[in-house]
Amino acid sequence: MEITRASMVMVAIVTLIFAVFFPATMAHSAAPAPAPTSDGAAIDQGIAYVLMLVALAVTYLVH
């Protein structure tokens, strides 16, 4: 399959049309993300507690 010069021109024209007429609708279609309600410290601390309990249980079972 050979790409001709005419097909390259058509692709360039279609790309230009999309770039000129649709950038605003594509860029502004999504709402901004809401501000986070926490910094994730509570989640990190919860994961740390779970891992400590798992380590305690494994230590108890191995001993």
KOLKOLPA-539625 format. One line per 5 residues: number of its first residue (from 1); their letters; for each residue y, x, z of N, C-alpha, C. Coordinates in steps of 0.2 Angstrom, whole numbers. Example, Ala and Ser with C-alpha at 12.3 -4.5 7.8 and 13.67 -1.06 7.14 Angstrom:
KOLKOLPA-539625
1 = AS = -28:66:39:-22:62:39:-16:66:39  -11:64:35:-5:68:36:0:64:39;
end
This chain:
KOLKOLPA-539625
1 = MEITR = -6:4:0:0:0:0:6:4:0  10:3:-5:16:7:-6:23:4:-4  27:7:0:33:4:2:38:6:-3  41:0:-6:46:2:-11:53:2:-9  58:4:-13:65:4:-11:68:-3:-10;
6 = ASMVM = 65:-7:-14:68:-14:-13:66:-17:-6  60:-16:-4:57:-19:2:61:-15:8  63:-9:8:67:-6:13:74:-9:13  77:-10:8:83:-13:8:83:-20:11  78:-24:9:77:-31:12:76:-30:20;
11 = VAIVT = 72:-25:22:72:-25:29:78:-23:33  82:-18:29:89:-16:32:93:-22:32  93:-26:27:98:-32:27:96:-37:33  89:-39:33:87:-43:38:89:-41:45  88:-34:46:89:-31:53:97:-31:54;
16 = LIFAV = 101:-30:49:108:-31:50:110:-38:52  107:-43:49:109:-50:50:107:-51:57  101:-49:59:99:-51:66:104:-47:71  106:-41:70:110:-37:74:117:-40:75  120:-43:69:126:-46:69:127:-53:72;
21 = FFPAT = 122:-57:71:122:-64:73:119:-66:80  114:-62:82:110:-63:88:111:-59:94  115:-54:94:115:-49:100:117:-53:106  122:-57:106:125:-60:112:120:-65:115  116:-69:111:111:-74:114:105:-70:117;
26 = MAHSA = 103:-64:114:98:-60:117:100:-57:123  106:-54:123:108:-50:129:110:-55:135  112:-61:134:115:-65:140:110:-71:141  104:-71:138:100:-76:139:97:-76:146  96:-70:149:93:-70:156:98:-70:161;
31 = APAPA = 97:-74:167:101:-74:172:101:-68:176  106:-65:179:105:-59:184:101:-60:189  97:-55:191:93:-55:197:96:-57:203  93:-61:208:97:-62:214:96:-56:219  101:-55:223:101:-49:228:95:-50:232;
36 = PTSDG = 92:-44:234:86:-44:238:88:-46:245  84:-50:248:85:-53:255:84:-47:260  80:-42:259:78:-37:263:77:-31:259  77:-25:263:77:-19:259:69:-16:258  65:-21:261:58:-19:260:55:-15:266;
41 = AAIDQ = 59:-14:271:57:-11:277:51:-15:281  52:-21:281:47:-25:284:40:-25:281  40:-25:274:34:-25:271:31:-18:272  35:-13:271:32:-6:273:29:-5:280  32:-8:285:30:-8:291:24:-12:292;
46 = GIAYV = 23:-18:289:17:-22:289:11:-18:286  12:-15:280:7:-11:277:5:-5:282  10:-2:285:8:4:290:4:1:295  5:-5:298:1:-8:304:-6:-9:301  -7:-12:295:-13:-14:293:-17:-7:292;
51 = LMLVA = -14:-2:289:-18:4:288:-20:7:294  -16:7:299:-17:10:306:-23:6:309  -23:-1:308:-29:-5:311:-35:-3:307  -35:-2:301:-41:0:297:-43:7:299  -39:11:300:-41:18:302:-44:18:309;
56 = LAVTY = -41:13:314:-44:12:320:-51:9:320  -52:4:316:-59:1:315:-64:6:312  -62:10:307:-66:15:304:-68:20:309  -63:23:313:-65:28:318:-70:25:323  -69:18:325:-73:15:330:-80:15:327;
61 = LVH = -81:13:321:-87:12:318:-91:18:317  -87:24:315:-90:30:314:-93:33:321  -89:32:326:-90:35:332:-96:32:335;
end
